[in-house]
Amino acid sequence: MRGSVFALLLCALAACGRDPAPAPEADRSYRDTSVIISSSSRFDAARFAGTWQRQATFGAAYADPPCREVRFVDVPGGMEVETCRGAAPKLYSQSSYGRLQAPGAEPLWVLWVDDDFRTAVVGTPSGRLGWILDRGSLPPDRARAAREVLAFNGYDLSQLRPVAP
């Protein structure tokens, strides 16, 4: 009896030293949530509307070609967002500049958009999602600016992955 209790205690102590299992991708945060995140005060739904190409993303959920495109449609009171080709669009309300919220969905925040609305960064306060979007081919200067915005908002750039064309 005493030997089995001793073995159980040894197993428990050994388990304490192990790294926890990685969080499932849907629950994983790619940003330091202690860093304050901010949305863009320059957000304009009419100018933001249209089809964007994901250039980079965190995690694998949106890295496949069928999910390269994301479409935003300006509708009264918010935006319809289609995150993958053929997926049902979700209706998001706009609570503040660049802050989009849908029932039962992760809020989408537009963190940055360039002056001509060609390149944008979209993320979530939880850090489970982050995208660099562009309307064409992303030039190096805007790619660098987008990465700086992600880093400023606490995202771990080492986890940022390009999206396959």
DSSP file with accessible surface (Angstrom, degrees, kcal/mol):
  #  RESIDUE AA STRUCTURE BP1 BP2  ACC     N-H-->O    O-->H-N    N-H-->O    O-->H-N    TCO  KAPPA ALPHA  PHI   PSI    X-CA   Y-CA   Z-CA
    1    1 A M     >        0   0  186      0, 0.0     4,-1.7     0, 0.0     5,-0.2   0.000 360.0 360.0 360.0 -47.4    0.0    0.0    0.0
    2    2 A R  H  >  +     0   0  220      1,-0.2     4,-2.2     2,-0.2     5,-0.2   0.885 360.0  53.5 -63.4 -37.2    2.7    2.4    1.0
    3    3 A G  H  > S+     0   0   53      1,-0.2     4,-2.5     2,-0.2    -1,-0.2   0.884 107.4  49.9 -65.1 -39.5    4.7    1.7   -2.2
    4    4 A S  H  > S+     0   0   72      2,-0.2     4,-2.2     1,-0.2    -1,-0.2   0.877 110.6  49.5 -70.2 -35.2    1.7    2.5   -4.5
    5    5 A V  H  X S+     0   0   70     -4,-1.7     4,-2.4     2,-0.2    -2,-0.2   0.931 111.6  49.7 -66.3 -42.5    1.1    5.8   -2.7
    6    6 A F  H  X S+     0   0  131     -4,-2.2     4,-2.3     1,-0.2    -2,-0.2   0.930 111.5  48.6 -62.1 -42.3    4.8    6.6   -3.1
    7    7 A A  H  X S+     0   0   48     -4,-2.5     4,-2.3     1,-0.2    -1,-0.2   0.902 110.3  51.7 -64.6 -40.1    4.6    5.7   -6.8
    8    8 A L  H  X S+     0   0  125     -4,-2.2     4,-2.3     2,-0.2    -1,-0.2   0.921 109.6  49.2 -63.7 -42.2    1.5    7.9   -7.2
    9    9 A L  H  X S+     0   0  104     -4,-2.4     4,-2.5     1,-0.2    -2,-0.2   0.906 110.0  51.5 -64.6 -39.5    3.2   10.8   -5.6
   10   10 A L  H  X S+     0   0   92     -4,-2.3     4,-2.5     2,-0.2    -1,-0.2   0.916 110.2  48.9 -63.0 -42.6    6.3   10.4   -7.9
   11   11 A C  H  X S+     0   0   87     -4,-2.3     4,-2.2     2,-0.2    -2,-0.2   0.914 110.8  50.7 -62.6 -42.2    4.0   10.4  -11.0
   12   12 A A  H  X S+     0   0   54     -4,-2.3     4,-1.3     1,-0.2    -2,-0.2   0.923 111.6  47.3 -63.3 -42.8    2.2   13.5   -9.8
   13   13 A L  H  X S+     0   0  123     -4,-2.5     4,-0.9     1,-0.2    -2,-0.2   0.905 110.5  52.1 -65.8 -39.5    5.5   15.3   -9.2
   14   14 A A  H >< S+     0   0   56     -4,-2.5     3,-0.7     1,-0.2     4,-0.5   0.901 106.6  54.1 -63.6 -37.8    6.8   14.2  -12.6
   15   15 A A  H >< S+     0   0   52     -4,-2.2     3,-1.0     1,-0.2    -1,-0.2   0.836  99.0  63.3 -65.9 -30.6    3.6   15.6  -14.2
   16   16 A C  H 3< S+     0   0  107     -4,-1.3    -1,-0.2     1,-0.2    -2,-0.2   0.833 100.2  52.9 -63.8 -31.3    4.2   19.0  -12.6
   17   17 A G  T << S+     0   0   70     -4,-0.9    -1,-0.2    -3,-0.7    -2,-0.2   0.599  90.6  97.3 -83.1  -8.6    7.4   19.4  -14.5
   18   18 A R  S <  S-     0   0  183     -3,-1.0     3,-0.1    -4,-0.5    -3,-0.0  -0.483  80.9-109.8 -82.2 150.4    5.9   18.8  -18.0
   19   19 A D        -     0   0  152     -2,-0.2    -1,-0.1     1,-0.1    -2,-0.1  -0.520  42.2-106.1 -70.7 142.3    4.8   21.5  -20.3
   20   20 A P        -     0   0  115      0, 0.0    -1,-0.1     0, 0.0     3,-0.1  -0.321  44.1 -89.1 -65.9 155.7    1.1   21.6  -20.7
   21   21 A A        -     0   0   89      1,-0.1    -3,-0.0    -3,-0.1     0, 0.0  -0.351  54.7 -95.9 -61.8 143.6   -0.4   20.3  -23.9
   22   22 A P        -     0   0  121      0, 0.0    -1,-0.1     0, 0.0     3,-0.1  -0.338  44.2-104.2 -62.8 146.1   -0.6   23.0  -26.5
   23   23 A A        -     0   0   55      1,-0.1     5,-0.1    -3,-0.1     0, 0.0  -0.396  42.6 -94.8 -67.3 144.6   -4.0   24.7  -26.7
   24   24 A P    >>  -     0   0   85      0, 0.0     3,-1.8     0, 0.0     4,-0.7  -0.315  41.2-109.7 -56.0 148.4   -6.2   23.7  -29.7
   25   25 A E  G >4 S+     0   0   85      1,-0.3     3,-1.2     2,-0.2    -2,-0.1   0.856 117.6  58.0 -54.7 -38.0   -5.7   26.2  -32.5
   26   26 A A  G 34 S+     0   0   79      1,-0.3    -1,-0.3     3,-0.0   102,-0.0   0.794 112.6  41.4 -63.6 -25.5   -9.2   27.7  -32.0
   27   27 A D  G <4 S+     0   0  105     -3,-1.8     2,-0.3     2,-0.1    -1,-0.3   0.427  92.5 109.3-100.2   0.2   -8.3   28.5  -28.4
   28   28 A R    <<  -     0   0   94     -3,-1.2     2,-0.4    -4,-0.7    98,-0.0  -0.588  56.8-147.7 -84.4 136.1   -4.8   29.7  -29.0
   29   29 A S        -     0   0   51     -2,-0.3    99,-0.3     1,-0.1    98,-0.2  -0.865   8.6-166.7-101.3 136.0   -3.9   33.4  -28.7
   30   30 A Y        +     0   0    8     97,-3.0   126,-3.1    -2,-0.4     2,-0.3   0.193  69.1  61.3-103.6  12.8   -1.2   34.8  -30.9
   31   31 A R  B    S-A  155   0A  21     95,-0.3     2,-0.9   124,-0.3   124,-0.3  -0.969  88.7-106.2-138.8 156.5   -0.8   38.0  -28.9
   32   32 A D    >   -     0   0   85    122,-2.8     3,-1.9    -2,-0.3    95,-0.1  -0.721  30.5-159.4 -78.7 105.8    0.1   39.1  -25.5
   33   33 A T  T 3  S+     0   0   90     -2,-0.9    -1,-0.2     1,-0.3     4,-0.1   0.554  84.8  72.0 -72.7  -4.0   -3.3   40.1  -24.2
   34   34 A S  T 3  S+     0   0   96    120,-0.1     2,-0.4     2,-0.1    -1,-0.3   0.652  82.2  88.1 -80.0 -13.1   -1.7   42.3  -21.5
   35   35 A V  S <  S-     0   0   48     -3,-1.9     2,-0.2   118,-0.1   118,-0.0  -0.691  91.5-113.4 -84.1 133.1   -0.8   44.7  -24.3
   36   36 A I        -     0   0  147     -2,-0.4     2,-0.3   116,-0.1    -2,-0.1  -0.463  30.7-152.3 -67.2 133.8   -3.6   47.2  -25.0
   37   37 A I        -     0   0   17     -2,-0.2     2,-0.4    -4,-0.1   116,-0.1  -0.844  11.8-167.9-107.8 145.2   -5.1   46.7  -28.5
   38   38 A S        -     0   0   52     -2,-0.3     2,-0.2    71,-0.1    71,-0.0  -0.982  13.2-138.5-136.0 147.7   -6.6   49.5  -30.5
   39   39 A S        -     0   0   20     -2,-0.4     2,-0.4    58,-0.1    72,-0.3  -0.618  39.2 -89.2 -98.0 165.4   -8.8   49.8  -33.5
   40   40 A S    >   -     0   0   14     70,-3.1     3,-1.2    -2,-0.2    70,-0.1  -0.577  20.9-159.3 -80.8 126.6   -8.4   52.4  -36.3
   41   41 A S  T 3  S+     0   0   90     -2,-0.4    -1,-0.1     1,-0.2    57,-0.1   0.626  92.9  66.4 -74.6 -11.8  -10.2   55.7  -35.9
   42   42 A R  T 3  S+     0   0   95     55,-0.1    -1,-0.2    71,-0.1    -2,-0.1   0.379  71.7 133.0 -88.9   3.2   -9.8   56.2  -39.6
   43   43 A F    <   -     0   0   11     -3,-1.2     2,-0.4    67,-0.1    55,-0.1  -0.321  31.1-178.9 -60.0 133.5  -12.1   53.2  -40.4
   44   44 A D     >  -     0   0   71      1,-0.1     4,-2.3    53,-0.1     5,-0.2  -0.946  17.7-155.2-136.1 110.2  -14.7   54.0  -43.0
   45   45 A A  H  > S+     0   0   15     -2,-0.4     4,-1.9     1,-0.2    29,-0.1   0.877  93.4  52.5 -57.6 -40.7  -17.1   51.2  -43.8
   46   46 A A  H  4 S+     0   0   66      1,-0.2    -1,-0.2     2,-0.2    28,-0.1   0.911 115.0  41.0 -64.1 -40.7  -17.8   52.4  -47.3
   47   47 A R  H  4 S+     0   0  118     -3,-0.2    -1,-0.2     1,-0.2    -2,-0.2   0.797 115.2  52.0 -76.1 -27.9  -14.1   52.6  -48.3
   48   48 A F  H  < S+     0   0    0     -4,-2.3    -2,-0.2    65,-0.0    24,-0.2   0.765  87.4 104.9 -78.7 -26.4  -13.3   49.3  -46.5
   49   49 A A     <  +     0   0   27     -4,-1.9     2,-0.2    -5,-0.2    24,-0.2  -0.155  55.7  59.8 -57.2 148.0  -16.1   47.3  -48.2
   50   50 A G  E    S-B   72   0B  26     22,-3.5    22,-2.5     2,-0.0     2,-0.5  -0.756  90.1 -40.5 129.1-171.9  -15.0   44.9  -51.0
   51   51 A T  E     -B   71   0B  49     -2,-0.2     2,-0.3    20,-0.2    20,-0.2  -0.789  51.2-174.3 -96.8 132.0  -12.9   41.9  -51.5
   52   52 A W  E     -B   70   0B   0     18,-2.9    18,-2.2    -2,-0.5     2,-0.5  -0.862  19.6-132.2-118.9 155.5   -9.5   41.6  -49.8
   53   53 A Q  E     -BC  69 134B  44     81,-3.3    81,-2.1    -2,-0.3     2,-0.5  -0.936  21.4-127.0-107.7 127.6   -6.8   39.0  -50.2
   54   54 A R  E     + C   0 133B   0     14,-3.2    79,-0.2    -2,-0.5     3,-0.1  -0.623  28.2 177.4 -70.0 126.2   -5.3   37.6  -47.0
   55   55 A Q  E     +     0   0B  38     77,-3.4   108,-1.8    -2,-0.5     2,-0.3   0.741  68.4   3.4 -97.7 -32.1   -1.5   38.0  -47.3
   56   56 A A  E     +DC 162 132B  11     76,-1.3    76,-2.3   106,-0.3    -1,-0.4  -0.985  65.8 179.1-153.4 153.6   -0.7   36.6  -43.9
   57   57 A T  E     -DC 161 131B   1    104,-2.8   104,-3.2    -2,-0.3     2,-0.5  -0.964  31.1-111.5-151.1 161.7   -2.5   35.0  -41.0
   58   58 A F  E    S-D  160   0B   6     72,-1.3    72,-0.3    -2,-0.3     4,-0.2  -0.876  84.7  -0.2 -97.7 131.5   -2.0   33.5  -37.6
   59   59 A G  S    S-     0   0   11    100,-0.8     3,-0.2    -2,-0.5   102,-0.2  -0.139  91.1 -81.2  80.7 179.5   -2.7   29.8  -37.4
   60   60 A A  S >  S+     0   0   57      1,-0.2     3,-1.6     2,-0.1     4,-0.5   0.573  98.9  95.9 -97.9 -10.2   -3.8   27.5  -40.1
   61   61 A A  T 3  S+     0   0   65      1,-0.3     3,-0.2    -3,-0.2    -1,-0.2   0.818 100.9  23.3 -56.5 -34.6   -7.5   28.2  -40.2
   62   62 A Y  T 3  S+     0   0   54     -4,-0.2    -1,-0.3    -3,-0.2    -2,-0.1   0.168  96.8  96.4-117.5  19.3   -7.4   30.7  -43.0
   63   63 A A    <   +     0   0   21     -3,-1.6   101,-1.2   100,-0.1    -2,-0.1   0.660  60.6  94.4 -85.6 -16.2   -4.1   29.7  -44.7
   64   64 A D  S >  S-     0   0  104     -4,-0.5     3,-2.2    -3,-0.2     4,-0.1  -0.494  86.0-113.8 -78.8 149.0   -5.7   27.5  -47.4
   65   65 A P  G >  S+     0   0   59      0, 0.0     3,-2.1     0, 0.0     4,-0.5   0.833 113.0  61.9 -51.9 -37.7   -6.5   29.0  -50.9
   66   66 A P  G 3  S+     0   0   69      0, 0.0    19,-2.1     0, 0.0     3,-0.2   0.784 109.6  44.4 -61.8 -19.8  -10.3   28.7  -50.5
   67   67 A a  G <  S+     0   0   17     -3,-2.2   -13,-0.1    17,-0.2    -3,-0.1   0.194  82.9  99.6-106.7  15.9  -10.0   31.1  -47.5
   68   68 A R  S <  S+     0   0   39     -3,-2.1   -14,-3.2    -4,-0.1     2,-0.3   0.912  74.7  66.3 -67.2 -39.7   -7.6   33.6  -49.1
   69   69 A E  E     -B   53   0B  54     -4,-0.5     2,-0.4   -16,-0.2   -16,-0.2  -0.596  59.7-176.3 -86.4 143.3  -10.4   36.0  -49.9
   70   70 A V  E     -B   52   0B   0    -18,-2.2   -18,-2.9    -2,-0.3     2,-0.4  -0.995  11.5-155.7-133.9 134.7  -12.4   37.8  -47.4
   71   71 A R  E     -BE  51  82B  84     11,-2.4    11,-2.6    -2,-0.4     2,-0.5  -0.952   7.1-166.9-119.1 133.2  -15.3   40.0  -48.4
   72   72 A F  E     -BE  50  81B   2    -22,-2.5   -22,-3.5    -2,-0.4     2,-0.5  -0.976   5.2-168.0-116.7 127.0  -16.8   43.0  -46.5
   73   73 A V  E     - E   0  80B  57      7,-2.6     7,-2.7    -2,-0.5     2,-0.5  -0.978  20.2-132.7-119.4 122.3  -20.1   44.4  -47.6
   74   74 A D  E     + E   0  79B  75     -2,-0.5     5,-0.2     5,-0.2    -2,-0.0  -0.619  37.0 168.0 -74.2 118.5  -21.3   47.7  -46.1
   75   75 A V  E >   - E   0  78B  32      3,-2.1     3,-2.4    -2,-0.5   -30,-0.0  -0.902  48.3 -72.0-126.9 159.5  -24.9   47.3  -45.0
   76   76 A P  T 3  S+     0   0  135      0, 0.0     3,-0.1     0, 0.0    -1,-0.0  -0.289 120.1   6.3 -54.4 124.2  -27.1   49.6  -42.8
   77   77 A G  T 3  S-     0   0   69      1,-0.1    17,-1.2    16,-0.1     2,-0.3   0.455 134.2 -17.1  84.6   1.2  -25.8   49.4  -39.3
   78   78 A G  E <  S-EF  75  93B   5     -3,-2.4    -3,-2.1    15,-0.2     2,-0.3  -0.948  79.5 -64.3 171.7-147.8  -22.8   47.3  -39.9
   79   79 A M  E     -EF  74  92B   0     13,-2.9    13,-3.6    -2,-0.3     2,-0.5  -0.997  24.0-135.6-141.4 142.5  -21.0   44.9  -42.3
   80   80 A E  E     -EF  73  91B  79     -7,-2.7    -7,-2.6    -2,-0.3     2,-0.5  -0.849  28.9-161.9 -91.6 131.6  -21.6   41.5  -43.8
   81   81 A V  E     -EF  72  90B   3      9,-2.9     9,-2.6    -2,-0.5     2,-0.6  -0.975  15.5-170.6-124.6 124.5  -18.4   39.5  -43.6
   82   82 A E  E     -E   71   0B  34    -11,-2.6   -11,-2.4    -2,-0.5     3,-0.1  -0.958   4.9-177.0-110.8 110.3  -17.6   36.4  -45.7
   83   83 A T        +     0   0   32     -2,-0.6     2,-0.3     5,-0.3    -1,-0.1   0.656  67.9  26.8 -88.0 -16.7  -14.4   34.9  -44.3
   84   84 A a  S >  S-     0   0   22      3,-0.1     3,-2.4   -13,-0.1   -17,-0.2  -0.995  95.4 -92.3-142.4 145.2  -14.1   32.0  -46.8
   85   85 A R  T 3  S+     0   0  143    -19,-2.1     3,-0.1    -2,-0.3    -2,-0.0  -0.314 114.4  11.2 -55.9 125.3  -15.3   31.6  -50.4
   86   86 A G  T 3  S+     0   0   75      1,-0.3    -1,-0.3    -2,-0.0     2,-0.2   0.285  96.9 126.7  88.7 -11.2  -18.7   29.9  -50.2
   87   87 A A  S <  S-     0   0   37     -3,-2.4    -1,-0.3     1,-0.1    -3,-0.1  -0.496  72.5 -98.2 -77.3 149.6  -19.2   30.3  -46.5
   88   88 A A        -     0   0   88     -2,-0.2    -5,-0.3    -3,-0.1    -1,-0.1  -0.484  43.2-118.6 -65.8 130.1  -22.3   32.0  -45.3
   89   89 A P        -     0   0   61      0, 0.0     2,-0.4     0, 0.0    -7,-0.2  -0.377  22.7-138.8 -69.2 150.2  -21.6   35.7  -44.5
   90   90 A K  E     -F   81   0B 100     -9,-2.6    -9,-2.9    -2,-0.0     2,-0.6  -0.903  12.0-126.6-108.6 143.4  -22.1   36.9  -40.9
   91   91 A L  E     -F   80   0B 106     -2,-0.4     2,-0.4   -11,-0.2   -11,-0.2  -0.792  28.2-170.2 -91.4 118.9  -23.7   40.2  -40.1
   92   92 A Y  E     -F   79   0B  14    -13,-3.6   -13,-2.9    -2,-0.6    10,-0.3  -0.912  12.5-143.3-108.0 136.3  -21.5   42.3  -37.9
   93   93 A S  E     -FG  78 101B  63      8,-3.2     8,-2.7    -2,-0.4     2,-0.7  -0.651  19.5-123.3 -90.8 155.1  -22.6   45.5  -36.2
   94   94 A Q  E     + G   0 100B  72    -17,-1.2     6,-0.2    -2,-0.3     3,-0.1  -0.894  30.9 174.0-102.7 112.4  -20.2   48.4  -35.8
   95   95 A S  E     -     0   0B  90      4,-2.1     2,-0.3    -2,-0.7    -1,-0.2   0.746  68.7 -15.6 -88.3 -26.1  -19.9   49.3  -32.2
   96   96 A S  E >  S- G   0  99B  53      3,-0.9     3,-2.3     0, 0.0    -1,-0.2  -0.926 106.8 -36.8-161.0 179.4  -17.1   51.9  -32.6
   97   97 A Y  T 3  S-     0   0  140      1,-0.3   -55,-0.1    -2,-0.3   -58,-0.1  -0.259 127.8 -14.0 -53.7 116.1  -14.5   52.8  -35.2
   98   98 A G  T 3  S+     0   0    0      1,-0.2    12,-2.9   -59,-0.1     2,-0.7   0.615 103.2 125.4  68.4  13.4  -13.3   49.6  -36.9
   99   99 A R  E <   -GH  96 109B  74     -3,-2.3    -4,-2.1    10,-0.2    -3,-0.9  -0.911  37.3-175.3-110.6 111.4  -14.9   47.4  -34.2
  100  100 A L  E     -GH  94 108B   2      8,-3.4     8,-2.2    -2,-0.7     2,-0.4  -0.896   1.3-176.1-111.0 133.9  -17.2   44.8  -35.6
  101  101 A Q  E     -G   93   0B  76     -8,-2.7    -8,-3.2    -2,-0.4     5,-0.1  -0.993   6.6-178.9-134.1 134.2  -19.3   42.4  -33.5
  102  102 A A    >   -     0   0    4     -2,-0.4     3,-2.1     3,-0.3   -10,-0.1  -0.977  42.2 -93.8-127.3 144.9  -21.6   39.5  -34.4
  103  103 A P  T 3  S+     0   0  124      0, 0.0     3,-0.1     0, 0.0   -12,-0.1  -0.333 109.9   3.5 -57.7 130.3  -23.6   37.4  -32.0
  104  104 A G  T 3  S+     0   0   88      1,-0.2     2,-0.3    -2,-0.0    -3,-0.0   0.577 112.5 104.6  72.6   9.9  -21.6   34.2  -31.2
  105  105 A A  S <  S-     0   0   16     -3,-2.1    -3,-0.3     3,-0.0    -1,-0.2  -0.877  80.4 -97.8-122.8 155.4  -18.6   35.3  -33.2
  106  106 A E        -     0   0   56     -2,-0.3     2,-0.1    -3,-0.1    -4,-0.1  -0.471  49.7-108.8 -63.3 133.3  -15.2   36.6  -32.3
  107  107 A P        -     0   0   29      0, 0.0     2,-0.5     0, 0.0    -6,-0.2  -0.453  28.9-142.7 -65.6 141.3  -15.2   40.5  -32.6
  108  108 A L  E     -H  100   0B   4     -8,-2.2    -8,-3.4    16,-0.1     2,-0.5  -0.938  15.6-167.9-106.4 126.4  -13.2   41.7  -35.6
  109  109 A W  E     -HI  99 123B  35     14,-3.2    14,-2.7    -2,-0.5     2,-0.9  -0.964  19.9-139.2-115.7 129.3  -11.2   44.9  -35.1
  110  110 A V  E     - I   0 122B   1    -12,-2.9   -70,-3.1    -2,-0.5    12,-0.2  -0.790  24.0-178.7 -82.8 109.3   -9.6   46.8  -38.0
  111  111 A L  E     -     0   0B  11     10,-2.3     2,-0.3    -2,-0.9    -1,-0.2   0.773  61.3  -5.7 -82.7 -28.9   -6.3   47.8  -36.4
  112  112 A W  E     - I   0 121B  53      9,-1.4     9,-2.5    -3,-0.1     2,-0.3  -0.973  52.0-174.8-164.0 147.3   -4.9   49.7  -39.3
  113  113 A V  E     - I   0 120B   0     -2,-0.3     7,-0.2     7,-0.2   -71,-0.1  -0.978  31.7-116.5-144.4 140.5   -5.6   50.7  -42.9
  114  114 A D    >   -     0   0    8      5,-2.4     3,-2.0    -2,-0.3    -2,-0.0  -0.230  39.4 -94.4 -73.2 170.2   -3.3   52.6  -45.2
  115  115 A D  T 3  S+     0   0  115      1,-0.3    -1,-0.1     2,-0.1     0, 0.0   0.805 125.2  41.7 -55.4 -34.8   -4.3   56.0  -46.6
  116  116 A D  T 3  S-     0   0   97      3,-0.0    -1,-0.3     0, 0.0    -2,-0.1   0.259 110.1-116.7 -99.9   9.8   -5.7   54.6  -49.8
  117  117 A F  S <  S+     0   0    7     -3,-2.0    -2,-0.1     2,-0.2     3,-0.1   0.886  81.1 120.3  54.9  45.8   -7.5   51.6  -48.2
  118  118 A R  S    S+     0   0   96      1,-0.3    17,-2.1    16,-0.1     2,-0.4   0.670  71.9  33.8-104.0 -28.9   -5.3   49.1  -50.1
  119  119 A T  E     + J   0 134B   0     15,-0.2    -5,-2.4    16,-0.1     2,-0.3  -0.988  68.8 172.6-132.2 139.7   -3.7   47.3  -47.1
  120  120 A A  E     -IJ 113 133B   0     13,-2.4    13,-3.2    -2,-0.4     2,-0.4  -0.968  24.6-142.2-143.6 159.2   -5.3   46.6  -43.8
  121  121 A V  E     -IJ 112 132B   0     -9,-2.5   -10,-2.3    -2,-0.3    -9,-1.4  -0.996  19.4-173.8-122.5 127.2   -4.7   44.7  -40.5
  122  122 A V  E     +IJ 110 131B   1      9,-2.1     9,-3.1    -2,-0.4     2,-0.3  -0.970  15.5 152.3-120.7 136.8   -7.6   42.9  -38.8
  123  123 A G  E     -IJ 109 130B   0    -14,-2.7   -14,-3.2    -2,-0.4     7,-0.2  -0.857  34.9-117.4-148.2-176.2   -7.3   41.3  -35.4
  124  124 A T    >   -     0   0    0      5,-1.2     3,-1.3    -2,-0.3     5,-0.1  -0.965  23.7-123.1-129.9 147.5   -9.2   40.3  -32.3
  125  125 A P  T 3  S+     0   0   37      0, 0.0    -1,-0.1     0, 0.0   -17,-0.1   0.859 114.5  55.4 -57.0 -32.8   -8.8   41.4  -28.7
  126  126 A S  T 3  S-     0   0   27    -19,-0.2   -95,-0.3     1,-0.1   -93,-0.1   0.707 105.8-130.5 -72.1 -21.6   -8.3   37.8  -27.7
  127  127 A G  S <  S+     0   0    0     -3,-1.3   -97,-3.0     2,-0.2    -1,-0.1   0.522  74.0 121.2  82.1   6.3   -5.5   37.4  -30.2
  128  128 A R  S    S+     0   0  103    -99,-0.3     2,-0.4     1,-0.1  -100,-0.1   0.682  76.2  34.9 -74.2 -15.3   -7.0   34.2  -31.7
  129  129 A L        +     0   0   19     -5,-0.1    -5,-1.2   -72,-0.0     2,-0.3  -0.998  59.4 160.2-141.3 142.9   -7.1   35.8  -35.1
  130  130 A G  E     - J   0 123B   0     -2,-0.4   -72,-1.3   -72,-0.3     2,-0.4  -0.908  11.6-176.7-161.4 132.9   -5.0   38.3  -37.0
  131  131 A W  E     -CJ  57 122B   0     -9,-3.1    -9,-2.1    -2,-0.3     2,-0.6  -0.992  23.0-149.4-132.6 144.8   -4.8   39.0  -40.7
  132  132 A I  E     -CJ  56 121B   4    -76,-2.3   -77,-3.4    -2,-0.4   -76,-1.3  -0.971  32.2-169.4-104.7 121.6   -2.8   41.2  -43.1
  133  133 A L  E     +CJ  54 120B   0    -13,-3.2   -13,-2.4    -2,-0.6     2,-0.3  -0.856  12.4 175.4-113.6 150.4   -5.1   42.0  -46.0
  134  134 A D  E     -CJ  53 119B   1    -81,-2.1   -81,-3.3    -2,-0.3   -15,-0.2  -0.987  32.4-139.0-148.4 155.1   -4.4   43.7  -49.3
  135  135 A R  S    S-     0   0   88    -17,-2.1     2,-0.1    -2,-0.3   -16,-0.1   0.527  90.9  -8.2 -91.3  -6.2   -6.5   44.4  -52.4
  136  136 A G  S    S-     0   0   42    -18,-0.3     2,-0.5   -83,-0.1    -2,-0.1  -0.395 118.3 -19.5-150.5-129.3   -3.7   43.4  -54.8
  137  137 A S        -     0   0  104     -2,-0.1    -2,-0.1     1,-0.0   -82,-0.0  -0.832  67.0-123.5 -98.5 134.1    0.0   42.5  -54.3
  138  138 A L        -     0   0   40     -2,-0.5    -4,-0.0    -4,-0.1   -19,-0.0  -0.631  22.4-144.9 -82.3 113.5    1.4   43.7  -51.1
  139  139 A P     >  -     0   0   37      0, 0.0     4,-2.3     0, 0.0     3,-0.3  -0.391  25.4-108.9 -74.9 156.9    4.5   45.9  -51.5
  140  140 A P  H  > S+     0   0  101      0, 0.0     4,-2.5     0, 0.0     5,-0.2   0.838 114.0  55.3 -56.0 -37.7    7.3   45.7  -49.0
  141  141 A D  H  > S+     0   0   94      1,-0.2     4,-2.1     2,-0.2     5,-0.1   0.936 112.8  40.7 -66.6 -42.2    6.7   49.1  -47.4
  142  142 A R  H  > S+     0   0   30     -3,-0.3     4,-2.6     2,-0.2    -1,-0.2   0.861 113.1  55.1 -74.4 -32.0    3.0   48.3  -46.6
  143  143 A A  H  X S+     0   0   24     -4,-2.3     4,-2.3     2,-0.2    -2,-0.2   0.931 109.7  47.7 -62.4 -43.1    3.9   44.8  -45.5
  144  144 A R  H  X S+     0   0  139     -4,-2.5     4,-2.3    -5,-0.2    -2,-0.2   0.931 111.7  49.6 -64.0 -44.4    6.4   46.2  -43.0
  145  145 A A  H  X S+     0   0   27     -4,-2.1     4,-2.1     1,-0.2    -2,-0.2   0.919 110.4  50.6 -61.7 -42.3    3.9   48.7  -41.7
  146  146 A A  H  X S+     0   0    0     -4,-2.6     4,-2.2     1,-0.2    -1,-0.2   0.919 110.4  49.1 -62.7 -43.2    1.3   46.0  -41.3
  147  147 A R  H  X S+     0   0  107     -4,-2.3     4,-2.6     1,-0.2    -1,-0.2   0.899 109.0  53.1 -63.9 -39.0    3.8   43.8  -39.3
  148  148 A E  H  X S+     0   0  120     -4,-2.3     4,-2.7     2,-0.2    -1,-0.2   0.890 107.7  51.4 -63.2 -38.1    4.7   46.8  -37.1
  149  149 A V  H  X S+     0   0   25     -4,-2.1     4,-1.7     2,-0.2    -2,-0.2   0.926 110.3  48.6 -64.8 -43.9    1.0   47.4  -36.3
  150  150 A L  H  <>S+     0   0    0     -4,-2.2     5,-2.6     2,-0.2    -2,-0.2   0.941 113.3  46.8 -60.8 -46.3    0.6   43.7  -35.3
  151  151 A A  H ><5S+     0   0   48     -4,-2.6     3,-2.0     1,-0.2    -2,-0.2   0.921 109.4  54.2 -62.5 -42.7    3.7   43.9  -33.1
  152  152 A F  H 3<5S+     0   0  153     -4,-2.7    -1,-0.2     1,-0.3    -2,-0.2   0.846 107.0  52.5 -59.6 -33.9    2.5   47.1  -31.5
  153  153 A N  T 3<5S-     0   0    3     -4,-1.7    -1,-0.3    -5,-0.2    -2,-0.2   0.248 127.6 -98.5 -90.1  13.4   -0.8   45.4  -30.6
  154  154 A G  T < 5S+     0   0   12     -3,-2.0  -122,-2.8     1,-0.3    -3,-0.2   0.520  70.2 150.5  90.5   6.9    1.1   42.5  -29.0
  155  155 A Y  B   < -A   31   0A  10     -5,-2.6     2,-1.0  -124,-0.3  -124,-0.3  -0.477  50.0-123.0 -75.4 145.5    1.0   39.9  -31.7
  156  156 A D    >   -     0   0   73   -126,-3.1     3,-2.2     1,-0.2     4,-0.3  -0.756  21.7-164.5 -87.5  99.2    3.9   37.3  -31.9
  157  157 A L  G >  S+     0   0   44     -2,-1.0     3,-1.3     1,-0.3    -1,-0.2   0.730  82.0  72.1 -62.4 -20.6    5.2   37.9  -35.4
  158  158 A S  G 3  S+     0   0   74      1,-0.3    -1,-0.3    -3,-0.1    -2,-0.0   0.719  98.0  51.2 -67.5 -16.7    7.1   34.6  -35.3
  159  159 A Q  G <  S+     0   0   43     -3,-2.2  -100,-0.8  -129,-0.2     2,-0.3   0.451  82.7 113.0 -97.4  -3.1    3.7   32.9  -35.6
  160  160 A L  E <   -D   58   0B  13     -3,-1.3  -102,-0.2    -4,-0.3   -29,-0.1  -0.560  50.1-165.2 -73.2 129.3    2.6   34.9  -38.6
  161  161 A R  E     -D   57   0B 114   -104,-3.2  -104,-2.8    -2,-0.3    -2,-0.1  -0.946  19.2-119.4-120.5 137.2    2.2   32.7  -41.7
  162  162 A P  E     -D   56   0B 106      0, 0.0     2,-0.5     0, 0.0  -106,-0.3  -0.387  30.3-122.1 -67.5 151.2    1.9   33.7  -45.4
  163  163 A V        -     0   0    8   -108,-1.8   -99,-0.1  -109,-0.1  -100,-0.1  -0.831  28.3-111.4 -96.8 133.4   -1.2   32.6  -47.1
  164  164 A A              0   0   47   -101,-1.2   -96,-0.0    -2,-0.5    -1,-0.0  -0.356 360.0 360.0 -63.2 137.0   -0.8   30.4  -50.2
  165  165 A P              0   0  137      0, 0.0    -1,-0.1     0, 0.0  -110,-0.0  -0.210 360.0 360.0 -68.4 360.0   -1.7   32.2  -53.5
